[in-house]
């Protein structure tokens, strides 16, 4: 996008859903914002090169309470960004166990001259077995020759190596703090029912 191949960005959306057993396993220890949404907040800000400045958010809580879990099912947010873009964020742990994949994620950015569509629901591998489809993971944490590999493995490996060596992280800490500030604003908006500004966080 920084090369201008899609022109000026107009609007964007990013979100993900996972299976409901994740929410049950977390059992109220984390919000969908911090367990899932943090990735999409980071994605939206990184791809657009702009900060999320305010959010208007709503949650739905039907499934988790019915399962005895003190948590929302999903959160949906309309966001405003520092470059004039509007956008949407959405995340939840609502997928049924029969869903073909545990990461139902997509990011789209629409510009004046084109668009970006990142869809990681389907990694190009499909399996039909015993009457149901599955989309086995080939990107995030697949096992190859008895070892876990993939982008999430590399993320954890980089974090550990940076901490051990004292070298900087690929993602600046300020960017991580900014994503946390967006999550805080989302949770405030859910509570107040109003548009909430994202507070500036600095080290």
Secondary structure as the mmCIF struct_conf table of DSSP 4:
data_model
#
loop_
_struct_conf.conf_type_id
_struct_conf.id
_struct_conf.beg_label_comp_id
_struct_conf.beg_label_asym_id
_struct_conf.beg_label_seq_id
_struct_conf.end_label_comp_id
_struct_conf.end_label_asym_id
_struct_conf.end_label_seq_id
TURN_TY1_P TURN_TY1_P1 UNK A 2 UNK A 3
TURN_TY1_P TURN_TY1_P2 UNK A 5 UNK A 6
BEND BEND1 UNK A 8 UNK A 8
STRN STRN1 UNK A 9 UNK A 19
HELX_RH_AL_P HELX_RH_AL_P1 UNK A 20 UNK A 26
TURN_TY1_P TURN_TY1_P3 UNK A 27 UNK A 28
BEND BEND2 UNK A 29 UNK A 30
HELX_RH_AL_P HELX_RH_AL_P2 UNK A 32 UNK A 32
HELX_RH_PI_P HELX_RH_PI_P1 UNK A 33 UNK A 37
HELX_RH_AL_P HELX_RH_AL_P3 UNK A 38 UNK A 48
TURN_TY1_P TURN_TY1_P4 UNK A 49 UNK A 49
BEND BEND3 UNK A 50 UNK A 50
STRN STRN2 UNK A 52 UNK A 60
BEND BEND4 UNK A 62 UNK A 62
HELX_RH_AL_P HELX_RH_AL_P4 UNK A 63 UNK A 66
TURN_TY1_P TURN_TY1_P5 UNK A 67 UNK A 68
BEND BEND5 UNK A 71 UNK A 71
BEND BEND6 UNK A 73 UNK A 73
STRN STRN3 UNK A 74 UNK A 81
TURN_TY1_P TURN_TY1_P6 UNK A 82 UNK A 83
BEND BEND7 UNK A 84 UNK A 84
STRN STRN4 UNK A 86 UNK A 95
TURN_TY1_P TURN_TY1_P7 UNK A 97 UNK A 98
BEND BEND8 UNK A 99 UNK A 100
BEND BEND9 UNK A 102 UNK A 102
STRN STRN5 UNK A 104 UNK A 111
BEND BEND10 UNK A 112 UNK A 113
STRN STRN6 UNK A 115 UNK A 119
BEND BEND11 UNK A 121 UNK A 121
BEND BEND12 UNK A 124 UNK A 124
STRN STRN7 UNK A 127 UNK A 129
TURN_TY1_P TURN_TY1_P8 UNK A 130 UNK A 131
STRN STRN8 UNK A 132 UNK A 134
BEND BEND13 UNK A 138 UNK A 141
STRN STRN9 UNK A 143 UNK A 144
TURN_TY1_P TURN_TY1_P9 UNK A 145 UNK A 146
STRN STRN10 UNK A 147 UNK A 148
BEND BEND14 UNK A 150 UNK A 150
HELX_RH_AL_P HELX_RH_AL_P5 UNK A 151 UNK A 165
TURN_TY1_P TURN_TY1_P10 UNK A 166 UNK A 166
HELX_LH_PP_P HELX_LH_PP_P1 UNK A 167 UNK A 169
BEND BEND15 UNK A 170 UNK A 171
HELX_RH_AL_P HELX_RH_AL_P6 UNK A 173 UNK A 192
BEND BEND16 UNK A 193 UNK A 194
STRN STRN11 UNK A 196 UNK A 197
HELX_LH_PP_P HELX_LH_PP_P2 UNK A 198 UNK A 200
#
